[in-house]
Amino acid sequence: MRSIKCLMAAAAFSVLAAGTAQAEDKGVAVDCADLDMAIKAPDFEVTCKDYSSVVSTSSLGRLHAELLTAVSEKQGQVIGIWDIRTLGNTYLQKGGLEGDIRSFFSDEELSEWHSAEPVAGFELAHYANRQSGGNEEECIAFRRQMTRRSGGGVSGFARMVLGFGCTVNSRDALIETLKQIDAPGG
């Protein structure tokens, strides 16, 4: 099972994909109660960081990016969820779920990727994560895109909730945990 520090290091790359952060320690620890998302499942250690101050801004707008991580040793699960929203006259480009996971969680190995039926209002995919030196994990990727924006021949969204979850146990139990995530758009 991955540690929170390992998860945060992997997830910190996502800020590079969205802006200009240099390392995981650029995020600011925040009270998870202040976020628009929460995990209601028991037995999880939850931490939250706000990366908004390290993401580049422009005269057109800025990006607000918060990361919730949840680890349950008891359930053998790890979950990482980004809440990313644009403020001002900017947008997140429309893309595929697999591409977003590759960009925002670059350390994830996405073997055996396949789309699945939506769950709890999330677009869903299954994959296996076979990282060297660790256990094979059964994983899910999930996403909600909200507030469509378009103009100038391009389209996108003003907000996206994007995450992954992995377990060394049952993927079905992980999907039950997904159903207990309270996030925008649900």
TIVO-2410 file (N, C-alpha, C; in nm, 3 decimals):
# residues 186
REC num residu      c1      c2      c3 atome chaine
REC   1      M   0.085  -0.118   0.000     N      A
REC   1      M   0.000   0.000   0.000    CA      A
REC   1      M   0.089   0.123   0.000     C      A
REC   2      R   0.052   0.218  -0.083     N      A
REC   2      R   0.130   0.341  -0.093    CA      A
REC   2      R   0.106   0.432   0.026     C      A
REC   3      S   0.207   0.506   0.062     N      A
REC   3      S   0.194   0.602   0.171    CA      A
REC   3      S   0.133   0.731   0.119     C      A
REC   4      I   0.086   0.814   0.211     N      A
REC   4      I   0.032   0.945   0.172    CA      A
REC   4      I   0.141   1.028   0.106     C      A
REC   5      K   0.263   1.025   0.159     N      A
REC   5      K   0.373   1.102   0.099    CA      A
REC   5      K   0.397   1.058  -0.045     C      A
REC   6      C   0.396   0.928  -0.070     N      A
REC   6      C   0.415   0.877  -0.206    CA      A
REC   6      C   0.301   0.926  -0.296     C      A
REC   7      L   0.177   0.918  -0.246     N      A
REC   7      L   0.062   0.964  -0.322    CA      A
REC   7      L   0.073   1.112  -0.352     C      A
REC   8      M   0.112   1.192  -0.253     N      A
REC   8      M   0.125   1.336  -0.275    CA      A
REC   8      M   0.233   1.367  -0.377     C      A
REC   9      A   0.344   1.296  -0.373     N      A
REC   9      A   0.450   1.319  -0.469    CA      A
REC   9      A   0.401   1.287  -0.610     C      A
REC  10      A   0.326   1.179  -0.623     N      A
REC  10      A   0.274   1.142  -0.754    CA      A
REC  10      A   0.172   1.245  -0.803     C      A
REC  11      A   0.088   1.289  -0.712     N      A
REC  11      A  -0.017   1.382  -0.750    CA      A
REC  11      A   0.036   1.522  -0.776     C      A
REC  12      A   0.146   1.558  -0.716     N      A
REC  12      A   0.201   1.693  -0.734    CA      A
REC  12      A   0.233   1.721  -0.880     C      A
REC  13      F   0.262   1.617  -0.956     N      A
REC  13      F   0.287   1.636  -1.098    CA      A
REC  13      F   0.167   1.698  -1.166     C      A
REC  14      S   0.049   1.668  -1.115     N      A
REC  14      S  -0.071   1.720  -1.180    CA      A
REC  14      S  -0.071   1.871  -1.184     C      A
REC  15      V  -0.014   1.934  -1.083     N      A
REC  15      V  -0.007   2.079  -1.085    CA      A
REC  15      V   0.085   2.125  -1.197     C      A
REC  16      L   0.189   2.048  -1.225     N      A
REC  16      L   0.274   2.081  -1.339    CA      A
REC  16      L   0.193   2.075  -1.468     C      A
REC  17      A   0.103   1.978  -1.477     N      A
REC  17      A   0.020   1.966  -1.596    CA      A
REC  17      A  -0.074   2.086  -1.609     C      A
REC  18      A  -0.116   2.140  -1.495     N      A
REC  18      A  -0.212   2.249  -1.498    CA      A
REC  18      A  -0.149   2.386  -1.482     C      A
REC  19      G  -0.027   2.392  -1.431     N      A
REC  19      G   0.034   2.521  -1.403    CA      A
REC  19      G   0.185   2.512  -1.391     C      A
REC  20      T   0.240   2.573  -1.286     N      A
REC  20      T   0.385   2.584  -1.277    CA      A
REC  20      T   0.444   2.541  -1.143     C      A
REC  21      A   0.382   2.453  -1.070     N      A
REC  21      A   0.438   2.411  -0.941    CA      A
REC  21      A   0.567   2.334  -0.964     C      A
REC  22      Q   0.658   2.342  -0.869     N      A
REC  22      Q   0.786   2.274  -0.880    CA      A
REC  22      Q   0.795   2.148  -0.797     C      A
REC  23      A   0.723   2.138  -0.687     N      A
REC  23      A   0.733   2.021  -0.601    CA      A
REC  23      A   0.611   2.010  -0.513     C      A
REC  24      E   0.592   1.892  -0.454     N      A
REC  24      E   0.474   1.869  -0.372    CA      A
REC  24      E   0.463   1.966  -0.256     C      A
REC  25      D   0.574   2.014  -0.202     N      A
REC  25      D   0.568   2.100  -0.085    CA      A
REC  25      D   0.520   2.241  -0.117     C      A
REC  26      K   0.490   2.269  -0.243     N      A
REC  26      K   0.437   2.400  -0.280    CA      A
REC  26      K   0.290   2.412  -0.244     C      A
REC  27      G   0.221   2.300  -0.230     N      A
REC  27      G   0.082   2.305  -0.189    CA      A
REC  27      G   0.074   2.345  -0.042     C      A
REC  28      V  -0.039   2.404  -0.004     N      A
REC  28      V  -0.060   2.449   0.133    CA      A
REC  28      V  -0.160   2.354   0.198     C      A
REC  29      A  -0.122   2.298   0.311     N      A
REC  29      A  -0.214   2.211   0.385    CA      A
REC  29      A  -0.336   2.293   0.427     C      A
REC  30      V  -0.453   2.237   0.408     N      A
REC  30      V  -0.578   2.305   0.444    CA      A
REC  30      V  -0.666   2.208   0.522     C      A
REC  31      D  -0.761   2.264   0.593     N      A
REC  31      D  -0.860   2.184   0.664    CA      A
REC  31      D  -0.952   2.122   0.560     C      A
REC  32      C  -0.962   1.991   0.561     N      A
REC  32      C  -1.046   1.923   0.462    CA      A
REC  32      C  -1.192   1.966   0.470     C      A
REC  33      A  -1.238   2.013   0.585     N      A
REC  33      A  -1.375   2.060   0.600    CA      A
REC  33      A  -1.401   2.184   0.515     C      A
REC  34      D  -1.295   2.255   0.474     N      A
REC  34      D  -1.310   2.374   0.392    CA      A
REC  34      D  -1.323   2.344   0.243     C      A
REC  35      L  -1.306   2.219   0.202     N      A
REC  35      L  -1.315   2.180   0.062    CA      A
REC  35      L  -1.460   2.148   0.024     C      A
REC  36      D  -1.487   2.152  -0.105     N      A
REC  36      D  -1.620   2.117  -0.156    CA      A
REC  36      D  -1.634   1.967  -0.178     C      A
REC  37      M  -1.541   1.888  -0.127     N      A
REC  37      M  -1.548   1.743  -0.141    CA      A
REC  37      M  -1.508   1.677  -0.009     C      A
REC  38      A  -1.558   1.555   0.009     N      A
REC  38      A  -1.528   1.480   0.130    CA      A
REC  38      A  -1.548   1.331   0.102     C      A
REC  39      I  -1.486   1.250   0.183     N      A
REC  39      I  -1.507   1.106   0.175    CA      A
REC  39      I  -1.578   1.065   0.303     C      A
REC  40      K  -1.694   1.002   0.289     N      A
REC  40      K  -1.775   0.968   0.403    CA      A
REC  40      K  -1.749   0.827   0.454     C      A
REC  41      A  -1.661   0.753   0.388     N      A
REC  41      A  -1.630   0.616   0.428    CA      A
REC  41      A  -1.548   0.616   0.558     C      A
REC  42      P  -1.571   0.518   0.646     N      A
REC  42      P  -1.495   0.512   0.771    CA      A
REC  42      P  -1.353   0.459   0.748     C      A
REC  43      D  -1.269   0.476   0.847     N      A
REC  43      D  -1.134   0.418   0.850    CA      A
REC  43      D  -1.036   0.480   0.752     C      A
REC  44      F  -1.059   0.603   0.707     N      A
REC  44      F  -0.965   0.669   0.616    CA      A
REC  44      F  -0.893   0.782   0.687     C      A
REC  45      E  -0.764   0.791   0.664     N      A
REC  45      E  -0.686   0.907   0.706    CA      A
REC  45      E  -0.688   1.003   0.587     C      A
REC  46      V  -0.743   1.121   0.607     N      A
REC  46      V  -0.764   1.216   0.497    CA      A
REC  46      V  -0.677   1.340   0.520     C      A
REC  47      T  -0.610   1.383   0.414     N      A
REC  47      T  -0.535   1.507   0.416    CA      A
REC  47      T  -0.572   1.587   0.292     C      A
REC  48      C  -0.555   1.719   0.301     N      A
REC  48      C  -0.593   1.806   0.190    CA      A
REC  48      C  -0.487   1.914   0.171     C      A
REC  49      K  -0.468   1.951   0.046     N      A
REC  49      K  -0.376   2.060   0.011    CA      A
REC  49      K  -0.440   2.147  -0.096     C      A
REC  50      D  -0.407   2.274  -0.088     N      A
REC  50      D  -0.451   2.372  -0.187    CA      A
REC  50      D  -0.329   2.413  -0.268     C      A
REC  51      Y  -0.335   2.393  -0.398     N      A
REC  51      Y  -0.224   2.427  -0.488    CA      A
REC  51      Y  -0.252   2.554  -0.567     C      A
REC  52      S  -0.360   2.623  -0.536     N      A
REC  52      S  -0.401   2.740  -0.615    CA      A
REC  52      S  -0.295   2.848  -0.622     C      A
REC  53      S  -0.221   2.872  -0.515     N      A
REC  53      S  -0.124   2.981  -0.513    CA      A
REC  53      S  -0.001   2.951  -0.598     C      A
REC  54      V   0.021   2.824  -0.634     N      A
REC  54      V   0.139   2.790  -0.713    CA      A
REC  54      V   0.108   2.768  -0.861     C      A
REC  55      V  -0.018   2.778  -0.896     N      A
REC  55      V  -0.059   2.761  -1.035    CA      A
REC  55      V  -0.051   2.896  -1.103     C      A
REC  56      S   0.002   2.897  -1.224     N      A
REC  56      S   0.018   3.024  -1.294    CA      A
REC  56      S  -0.116   3.090  -1.320     C      A
REC  57      T  -0.115   3.222  -1.322     N      A
REC  57      T  -0.235   3.299  -1.349    CA      A
REC  57      T  -0.210   3.387  -1.470     C      A
REC  58      S  -0.316   3.432  -1.528     N      A
REC  58      S  -0.305   3.523  -1.642    CA      A
REC  58      S  -0.406   3.635  -1.624     C      A
REC  59      S  -0.406   3.729  -1.715     N      A
REC  59      S  -0.502   3.838  -1.706    CA      A
REC  59      S  -0.644   3.790  -1.736     C      A
REC  60      L  -0.656   3.671  -1.795     N      A
REC  60      L  -0.788   3.617  -1.828    CA      A
REC  60      L  -0.852   3.542  -1.713     C      A
REC  61      G  -0.774   3.495  -1.620     N      A
REC  61      G  -0.829   3.419  -1.509    CA      A
REC  61      G  -0.722   3.338  -1.440     C      A
REC  62      R  -0.765   3.252  -1.350     N      A
REC  62      R  -0.670   3.167  -1.279    CA      A
REC  62      R  -0.732   3.031  -1.253     C      A
REC  63      L  -0.651   2.942  -1.203     N      A
REC  63      L  -0.692   2.806  -1.175    CA      A
REC  63      L  -0.693   2.783  -1.025     C      A
REC  64      H  -0.797   2.722  -0.975     N      A
REC  64      H  -0.807   2.685  -0.834    CA      A
REC  64      H  -0.796   2.533  -0.828     C      A
REC  65      A  -0.697   2.480  -0.756     N      A
REC  65      A  -0.671   2.336  -0.753    CA      A
REC  65      A  -0.651   2.287  -0.611     C      A
REC  66      E  -0.738   2.194  -0.570     N      A
REC  66      E  -0.729   2.135  -0.437    CA      A
REC  66      E  -0.721   1.983  -0.450     C      A
REC  67      L  -0.642   1.922  -0.362     N      A
REC  67      L  -0.621   1.779  -0.366    CA      A
REC  67      L  -0.659   1.717  -0.232     C      A
REC  68      L  -0.746   1.617  -0.236     N      A
REC  68      L  -0.782   1.539  -0.119    CA      A
REC  68      L  -0.719   1.401  -0.136     C      A
REC  69      T  -0.648   1.355  -0.035     N      A
REC  69      T  -0.595   1.218  -0.037    CA      A
REC  69      T  -0.652   1.144   0.082     C      A
REC  70      A  -0.685   1.018   0.059     N      A
REC  70      A  -0.743   0.935   0.164    CA      A
REC  70      A  -0.678   0.798   0.158     C      A
REC  71      V  -0.633   0.751   0.273     N      A
REC  71      V  -0.567   0.620   0.281    CA      A
REC  71      V  -0.632   0.541   0.394     C      A
REC  72      S  -0.668   0.417   0.364     N      A
REC  72      S  -0.720   0.327   0.466    CA      A
REC  72      S  -0.636   0.200   0.466     C      A
REC  73      E  -0.551   0.188   0.565     N      A
REC  73      E  -0.472   0.066   0.580    CA      A
REC  73      E  -0.566  -0.052   0.605     C      A
REC  74      K  -0.670  -0.029   0.685     N      A
REC  74      K  -0.765  -0.136   0.720    CA      A
REC  74      K  -0.834  -0.192   0.595     C      A
REC  75      Q  -0.875  -0.103   0.505     N      A
REC  75      Q  -0.944  -0.146   0.383    CA      A
REC  75      Q  -0.847  -0.172   0.267     C      A
REC  76      G  -0.720  -0.137   0.285     N      A
REC  76      G  -0.622  -0.156   0.179    CA      A
REC  76      G  -0.650  -0.069   0.058     C      A
REC  77      Q  -0.692   0.056   0.082     N      A
REC  77      Q  -0.729   0.147  -0.027    CA      A
REC  77      Q  -0.654   0.278  -0.016     C      A
REC  78      V  -0.627   0.337  -0.132     N      A
REC  78      V  -0.572   0.472  -0.141    CA      A
REC  78      V  -0.652   0.546  -0.248     C      A
REC  79      I  -0.686   0.671  -0.220     N      A
REC  79      I  -0.767   0.751  -0.312    CA      A
REC  79      I  -0.706   0.890  -0.320     C      A
REC  80      G  -0.699   0.944  -0.441     N      A
REC  80      G  -0.656   1.081  -0.464    CA      A
REC  80      G  -0.760   1.150  -0.550     C      A
REC  81      I  -0.803   1.270  -0.510     N      A
REC  81      I  -0.908   1.342  -0.583    CA      A
REC  81      I  -0.869   1.488  -0.598     C      A
REC  82      W  -0.869   1.536  -0.721     N      A
REC  82      W  -0.848   1.678  -0.751    CA      A
REC  82      W  -0.983   1.745  -0.774     C      A
REC  83      D  -1.000   1.864  -0.721     N      A
REC  83      D  -1.109   1.953  -0.756    CA      A
REC  83      D  -1.042   2.072  -0.822     C      A
REC  84      I  -1.059   2.083  -0.952     N      A
REC  84      I  -0.991   2.185  -1.031    CA      A
REC  84      I  -1.097   2.272  -1.097     C      A
REC  85      R  -1.086   2.403  -1.076     N      A
REC  85      R  -1.183   2.492  -1.140    CA      A
REC  85      R  -1.114   2.618  -1.188     C      A
REC  86      T  -1.167   2.669  -1.295     N      A
REC  86      T  -1.113   2.791  -1.352    CA      A
REC  86      T  -1.195   2.909  -1.299     C      A
REC  87      L  -1.127   3.017  -1.280     N      A
REC  87      L  -1.190   3.142  -1.237    CA      A
REC  87      L  -1.157   3.246  -1.342     C      A
REC  88      G  -1.257   3.315  -1.389     N      A
REC  88      G  -1.234   3.414  -1.495    CA      A
REC  88      G  -1.268   3.356  -1.631     C      A
REC  89      N  -1.201   3.405  -1.731     N      A
REC  89      N  -1.231   3.373  -1.869    CA      A
REC  89      N  -1.141   3.261  -1.923     C      A
REC  90      T  -1.123   3.156  -1.846     N      A
REC  90      T  -1.040   3.044  -1.887    CA      A
REC  90      T  -1.122   2.916  -1.877     C      A
REC  91      Y  -1.066   2.805  -1.926     N      A
REC  91      Y  -1.136   2.677  -1.920    CA      A
REC  91      Y  -1.036   2.563  -1.922     C      A
REC  92      L  -1.084   2.447  -1.881     N      A
REC  92      L  -1.006   2.323  -1.887    CA      A
REC  92      L  -1.040   2.256  -2.019     C      A
REC  93      Q  -0.941   2.215  -2.093     N      A
REC  93      Q  -0.966   2.153  -2.222    CA      A
REC  93      Q  -1.036   2.020  -2.206     C      A
REC  94      K  -1.129   1.994  -2.297     N      A
REC  94      K  -1.200   1.867  -2.299    CA      A
REC  94      K  -1.103   1.760  -2.349     C      A
REC  95      G  -1.095   1.650  -2.278     N      A
REC  95      G  -1.008   1.540  -2.317    CA      A
REC  95      G  -1.062   1.410  -2.262     C      A
REC  96      G  -0.993   1.303  -2.290     N      A
REC  96      G  -1.034   1.172  -2.243    CA      A
REC  96      G  -0.993   1.148  -2.099     C      A
REC  97      L  -1.064   1.058  -2.033     N      A
REC  97      L  -1.035   1.025  -1.894    CA      A
REC  97      L  -0.895   0.967  -1.879     C      A
REC  98      E  -0.856   0.876  -1.965     N      A
REC  98      E  -0.722   0.817  -1.954    CA      A
REC  98      E  -0.613   0.923  -1.968     C      A
REC  99      G  -0.628   1.014  -2.062     N      A
REC  99      G  -0.530   1.121  -2.080    CA      A
REC  99      G  -0.522   1.212  -1.958     C      A
REC 100      D  -0.638   1.242  -1.898     N      A
REC 100      D  -0.638   1.326  -1.778    CA      A
REC 100      D  -0.567   1.255  -1.662     C      A
REC 101      I  -0.593   1.128  -1.645     N      A
REC 101      I  -0.527   1.053  -1.537    CA      A
REC 101      I  -0.376   1.050  -1.563     C      A
REC 102      R  -0.336   1.025  -1.686     N      A
REC 102      R  -0.192   1.023  -1.718    CA      A
REC 102      R  -0.127   1.159  -1.690     C      A
REC 103      S  -0.199   1.267  -1.717     N      A
REC 103      S  -0.144   1.401  -1.694    CA      A
REC 103      S  -0.142   1.440  -1.548     C      A
REC 104      F  -0.249   1.409  -1.477     N      A
REC 104      F  -0.264   1.457  -1.341    CA      A
REC 104      F  -0.212   1.361  -1.234     C      A
REC 105      F  -0.193   1.235  -1.269     N      A
REC 105      F  -0.136   1.136  -1.177    CA      A
REC 105      F  -0.031   1.057  -1.254     C      A
REC 106      S   0.079   1.120  -1.284     N      A
REC 106      S   0.179   1.064  -1.376    CA      A
REC 106      S   0.246   0.936  -1.328     C      A
REC 107      D   0.246   0.909  -1.199     N      A
REC 107      D   0.311   0.788  -1.148    CA      A
REC 107      D   0.223   0.664  -1.156     C      A
REC 108      E   0.097   0.683  -1.193     N      A
REC 108      E   0.009   0.568  -1.204    CA      A
REC 108      E   0.043   0.485  -1.327     C      A
REC 109      E   0.058   0.355  -1.309     N      A
REC 109      E   0.074   0.260  -1.420    CA      A
REC 109      E  -0.066   0.219  -1.462     C      A
REC 110      L  -0.101   0.242  -1.587     N      A
REC 110      L  -0.239   0.220  -1.632    CA      A
REC 110      L  -0.252   0.096  -1.719     C      A
REC 111      S  -0.210  -0.017  -1.668     N      A
REC 111      S  -0.221  -0.143  -1.743    CA      A
REC 111      S  -0.366  -0.189  -1.749     C      A
REC 112      E  -0.401  -0.255  -1.857     N      A
REC 112      E  -0.534  -0.315  -1.874    CA      A
REC 112      E  -0.647  -0.213  -1.858     C      A
REC 113      W  -0.628  -0.094  -1.911     N      A
REC 113      W  -0.728   0.014  -1.902    CA      A
REC 113      W  -0.853  -0.024  -1.980     C      A
REC 114      H  -0.969  -0.007  -1.919     N      A
REC 114      H  -1.094  -0.022  -1.993    CA      A
REC 114      H  -1.204   0.060  -1.924     C      A
REC 115      S  -1.287   0.118  -2.008     N      A
REC 115      S  -1.398   0.200  -1.960    CA      A
REC 115      S  -1.502   0.111  -1.893     C      A
REC 116      A  -1.573   0.171  -1.799     N      A
REC 116      A  -1.679   0.099  -1.727    CA      A
REC 116      A  -1.802   0.189  -1.723     C      A
REC 117      E  -1.911   0.132  -1.679     N      A
REC 117      E  -2.034   0.209  -1.664    CA      A
REC 117      E  -2.016   0.315  -1.556     C      A
REC 118      P  -2.076   0.432  -1.573     N      A
REC 118      P  -2.065   0.537  -1.470    CA      A
REC 118      P  -2.115   0.489  -1.334     C      A
REC 119      V  -2.056   0.545  -1.228     N      A
REC 119      V  -2.094   0.514  -1.091    CA      A
REC 119      V  -2.104   0.645  -1.013     C      A
REC 120      A  -2.215   0.663  -0.944     N      A
REC 120      A  -2.236   0.780  -0.858    CA      A
REC 120      A  -2.213   0.911  -0.933     C      A
REC 121      G  -2.251   0.915  -1.060     N      A
REC 121      G  -2.235   1.036  -1.139    CA      A
REC 121      G  -2.094   1.059  -1.192     C      A
REC 122      F  -2.004   0.964  -1.171     N      A
REC 122      F  -1.868   0.974  -1.221    CA      A
REC 122      F  -1.850   0.890  -1.346     C      A
REC 123      E  -1.782   0.944  -1.445     N      A
REC 123      E  -1.730   0.864  -1.555    CA      A
REC 123      E  -1.628   0.770  -1.491     C      A
REC 124      L  -1.621   0.644  -1.535     N      A
REC 124      L  -1.540   0.545  -1.464    CA      A
REC 124      L  -1.461   0.458  -1.560     C      A
REC 125      A  -1.341   0.421  -1.518     N      A
REC 125      A  -1.259   0.323  -1.590    CA      A
REC 125      A  -1.189   0.236  -1.487     C      A
REC 126      H  -1.154   0.115  -1.527     N      A
REC 126      H  -1.078   0.022  -1.443    CA      A
REC 126      H  -0.940   0.007  -1.503     C      A
REC 127      Y  -0.841  -0.018  -1.418     N      A
REC 127      Y  -0.706  -0.049  -1.465    CA      A
REC 127      Y  -0.631  -0.123  -1.356     C      A
REC 128      A  -0.518  -0.180  -1.393     N      A
REC 128      A  -0.429  -0.245  -1.297    CA      A
REC 128      A  -0.305  -0.159  -1.284     C      A
REC 129      N  -0.254  -0.148  -1.162     N      A
REC 129      N  -0.132  -0.070  -1.137    CA      A
REC 129      N  -0.027  -0.170  -1.089     C      A
REC 130      R   0.074  -0.191  -1.171     N      A
REC 130      R   0.180  -0.285  -1.138    CA      A
REC 130      R   0.311  -0.210  -1.124     C      A
REC 131      Q   0.329  -0.144  -1.013     N      A
REC 131      Q   0.453  -0.069  -0.991    CA      A
REC 131      Q   0.560  -0.162  -0.938     C      A
REC 132      S   0.681  -0.142  -0.987     N      A
REC 132      S   0.790  -0.228  -0.942    CA      A
REC 132      S   0.814  -0.211  -0.793     C      A
REC 133      G   0.841  -0.322  -0.727     N      A
REC 133      G   0.867  -0.318  -0.584    CA      A
REC 133      G   0.743  -0.312  -0.498     C      A
REC 134      G   0.625  -0.318  -0.557     N      A
REC 134      G   0.502  -0.310  -0.478    CA      A
REC 134      G   0.404  -0.417  -0.520     C      A
REC 135      N   0.294  -0.421  -0.451     N      A
REC 135      N   0.188  -0.516  -0.484    CA      A
REC 135      N   0.112  -0.471  -0.608     C      A
REC 136      E   0.059  -0.568  -0.683     N      A
REC 136      E  -0.031  -0.532  -0.792    CA      A
REC 136      E  -0.160  -0.480  -0.729     C      A
REC 137      E  -0.207  -0.370  -0.780     N      A
REC 137      E  -0.328  -0.309  -0.728    CA      A
REC 137      E  -0.436  -0.304  -0.834     C      A
REC 138      E  -0.559  -0.328  -0.793     N      A
REC 138      E  -0.675  -0.310  -0.878    CA      A
REC 138      E  -0.721  -0.166  -0.856     C      A
REC 139      C  -0.740  -0.094  -0.967     N      A
REC 139      C  -0.764   0.050  -0.956    CA      A
REC 139      C  -0.884   0.096  -1.037     C      A
REC 140      I  -0.931   0.215  -1.002     N      A
REC 140      I  -1.033   0.284  -1.078    CA      A
REC 140      I  -0.988   0.427  -1.103     C      A
REC 141      A  -1.037   0.484  -1.211     N      A
REC 141      A  -1.020   0.625  -1.242    CA      A
REC 141      A  -1.161   0.682  -1.256     C      A
REC 142      F  -1.181   0.804  -1.208     N      A
REC 142      F  -1.314   0.861  -1.215    CA      A
REC 142      F  -1.306   1.011  -1.238     C      A
REC 143      R  -1.414   1.065  -1.299     N      A
REC 143      R  -1.412   1.208  -1.335    CA      A
REC 143      R  -1.554   1.259  -1.354     C      A
REC 144      R  -1.570   1.387  -1.314     N      A
REC 144      R  -1.688   1.466  -1.350    CA      A
REC 144      R  -1.638   1.595  -1.412     C      A
REC 145      Q  -1.696   1.635  -1.522     N      A
REC 145      Q  -1.666   1.764  -1.584    CA      A
REC 145      Q  -1.793   1.846  -1.578     C      A
REC 146      M  -1.780   1.972  -1.534     N      A
REC 146      M  -1.897   2.055  -1.513    CA      A
REC 146      M  -1.879   2.193  -1.575     C      A
REC 147      T  -1.988   2.258  -1.597     N      A
REC 147      T  -1.995   2.395  -1.647    CA      A
REC 147      T  -1.920   2.409  -1.780     C      A
REC 148      R  -1.987   2.363  -1.884     N      A
REC 148      R  -1.929   2.369  -2.019    CA      A
REC 148      R  -1.897   2.512  -2.058     C      A
REC 149      R  -1.783   2.528  -2.126     N      A
REC 149      R  -1.745   2.658  -2.182    CA      A
REC 149      R  -1.696   2.635  -2.324     C      A
REC 150      S  -1.729   2.730  -2.411     N      A
REC 150      S  -1.679   2.721  -2.549    CA      A
REC 150      S  -1.669   2.860  -2.607     C      A
REC 151      G  -1.592   2.868  -2.711     N      A
REC 151      G  -1.572   2.995  -2.779    CA      A
REC 151      G  -1.447   2.990  -2.863     C      A
REC 152      G  -1.446   3.059  -2.973     N      A
REC 152      G  -1.328   3.064  -3.058    CA      A
REC 152      G  -1.292   2.929  -3.118     C      A
REC 153      G  -1.391   2.841  -3.137     N      A
REC 153      G  -1.365   2.711  -3.197    CA      A
REC 153      G  -1.312   2.606  -3.101     C      A
REC 154      V  -1.302   2.637  -2.974     N      A
REC 154      V  -1.256   2.540  -2.875    CA      A
REC 154      V  -1.363   2.521  -2.769     C      A
REC 155      S  -1.361   2.405  -2.704     N      A
REC 155      S  -1.457   2.382  -2.597    CA      A
REC 155      S  -1.387   2.318  -2.479     C      A
REC 156      G  -1.448   2.333  -2.364     N      A
REC 156      G  -1.393   2.276  -2.243    CA      A
REC 156      G  -1.490   2.291  -2.129     C      A
REC 157      F  -1.435   2.289  -2.007     N      A
REC 157      F  -1.515   2.294  -1.887    CA      A
REC 157      F  -1.453   2.391  -1.787     C      A
REC 158      A  -1.538   2.445  -1.701     N      A
REC 158      A  -1.488   2.537  -1.598    CA      A
REC 158      A  -1.447   2.462  -1.471     C      A
REC 159      R  -1.492   2.337  -1.459     N      A
REC 159      R  -1.460   2.262  -1.337    CA      A
REC 159      R  -1.451   2.113  -1.367     C      A
REC 160      M  -1.359   2.048  -1.296     N      A
REC 160      M  -1.342   1.905  -1.311    CA      A
REC 160      M  -1.304   1.844  -1.176     C      A
REC 161      V  -1.369   1.735  -1.142     N      A
REC 161      V  -1.329   1.653  -1.028    CA      A
REC 161      V  -1.269   1.527  -1.090     C      A
REC 162      L  -1.145   1.501  -1.058     N      A
REC 162      L  -1.070   1.391  -1.121    CA      A
REC 162      L  -0.999   1.312  -1.013     C      A
REC 163      G  -1.012   1.181  -1.020     N      A
REC 163      G  -0.945   1.103  -0.917    CA      A
REC 163      G  -0.916   0.961  -0.958     C      A
REC 164      F  -0.845   0.895  -0.867     N      A
REC 164      F  -0.819   0.753  -0.883    CA      A
REC 164      F  -0.827   0.689  -0.746     C      A
REC 165      G  -0.848   0.559  -0.746     N      A
REC 165      G  -0.844   0.481  -0.624    CA      A
REC 165      G  -0.781   0.347  -0.657     C      A
REC 166      C  -0.701   0.296  -0.567     N      A
REC 166      C  -0.639   0.166  -0.585    CA      A
REC 166      C  -0.652   0.085  -0.458     C      A
REC 167      T  -0.657  -0.046  -0.474     N      A
REC 167      T  -0.668  -0.137  -0.361    CA      A
REC 167      T  -0.590  -0.264  -0.386     C      A
REC 168      V  -0.542  -0.323  -0.280     N      A
REC 168      V  -0.479  -0.455  -0.289    CA      A
REC 168      V  -0.584  -0.561  -0.261     C      A
REC 169      N  -0.707  -0.519  -0.234     N      A
REC 169      N  -0.817  -0.610  -0.207    CA      A
REC 169      N  -0.914  -0.610  -0.324     C      A
REC 170      S  -1.042  -0.597  -0.297     N      A
REC 170      S  -1.147  -0.608  -0.398    CA      A
REC 170      S  -1.179  -0.473  -0.464     C      A
REC 171      R  -1.180  -0.473  -0.597     N      A
REC 171      R  -1.220  -0.352  -0.669    CA      A
REC 171      R  -1.365  -0.317  -0.638     C      A
REC 172      D  -1.449  -0.417  -0.616     N      A
REC 172      D  -1.590  -0.391  -0.581    CA      A
REC 172      D  -1.601  -0.309  -0.453     C      A
REC 173      A  -1.516  -0.339  -0.354     N      A
REC 173      A  -1.516  -0.261  -0.229    CA      A
REC 173      A  -1.470  -0.118  -0.256     C      A
REC 174      L  -1.376  -0.101  -0.347     N      A
REC 174      L  -1.328   0.032  -0.384    CA      A
REC 174      L  -1.439   0.113  -0.451     C      A
REC 175      I  -1.517   0.047  -0.534     N      A
REC 175      I  -1.630   0.116  -0.599    CA      A
REC 175      I  -1.735   0.155  -0.496     C      A
REC 176      E  -1.755   0.074  -0.393     N      A
REC 176      E  -1.845   0.112  -0.284    CA      A
REC 176      E  -1.794   0.236  -0.212     C      A
REC 177      T  -1.663   0.246  -0.195     N      A
REC 177      T  -1.604   0.366  -0.136    CA      A
REC 177      T  -1.628   0.486  -0.226     C      A
REC 178      L  -1.613   0.469  -0.358     N      A
REC 178      L  -1.639   0.578  -0.453    CA      A
REC 178      L  -1.778   0.635  -0.433     C      A
REC 179      K  -1.874   0.549  -0.407     N      A
REC 179      K  -2.012   0.593  -0.387    CA      A
REC 179      K  -2.027   0.680  -0.262     C      A
REC 180      Q  -1.926   0.678  -0.175     N      A
REC 180      Q  -1.931   0.757  -0.051    CA      A
REC 180      Q  -1.849   0.887  -0.061     C      A
REC 181      I  -1.809   0.921  -0.182     N      A
REC 181      I  -1.737   1.047  -0.203    CA      A
REC 181      I  -1.839   1.155  -0.236     C      A
REC 182      D  -1.834   1.260  -0.159     N      A
REC 182      D  -1.920   1.376  -0.181    CA      A
REC 182      D  -1.835   1.481  -0.254     C      A
REC 183      A  -1.869   1.508  -0.379     N      A
REC 183      A  -1.790   1.601  -0.461    CA      A
REC 183      A  -1.883   1.684  -0.549     C      A
REC 184      P  -1.836   1.799  -0.593     N      A
REC 184      P  -1.918   1.883  -0.682    CA      A
REC 184      P  -1.969   1.804  -0.803     C      A
REC 185      G  -2.088   1.841  -0.845     N      A
REC 185      G  -2.148   1.779  -0.963    CA      A
REC 185      G  -2.226   1.654  -0.935     C      A
REC 186      G  -2.229   1.611  -0.811     N      A
REC 186      G  -2.296   1.484  -0.778    CA      A
REC 186      G  -2.435   1.502  -0.728     C      A
***
